[in-house]
C-alpha cells in the first residue's frame, strides 16, 4: 500500500514558493523510488499553482507524515492544509492490476 499526500496552499505565496523550489525538489528526490509520483495542483484555468500531491510507497503512515511535514514548502508556511490518505494502486499506465482483497 501507499499514501497519497494532498496539500493545498495559502494564497499569495508564489514568490516564496519560487524562492525555495529547488529545496522542494531536493526533498522529493530524497525519497528515491518510494516516491511513485508527484506534481502541482493547478487552478481551473491552469495558470496558478494551488497545491501539490505526492504518492509515497510506504506502509508506514508516520513516514508519510514526516515526508509531508519535512517538505520545505510545509516548513515555510506555504501549505494551508495537508492530508495524508492511505491509497491502493489498482490501475497503472492503463493496466488493471487485479482485484486485491482487504
C-alpha angles and dihedrals in degrees: 000000000000141000128245112214113201118184129182120198136225114251120259097028096115096112093048091046091052093047093058100032093114091052088052091050091048088053091051091049090052089070091064116189092347086077101084094178144340138179149144125284110226137204116256092264091050093234101107136049109231099174142312146250136214133184113214120194102222137114090211112091090191090061090050091049091048091049090052094045095046092054108116089230090059093044091050093053096249093124116083096182135002126193123193109198131178109248133191123204112230103151127035125175091346094309125118110227094205137254116312122201120223 
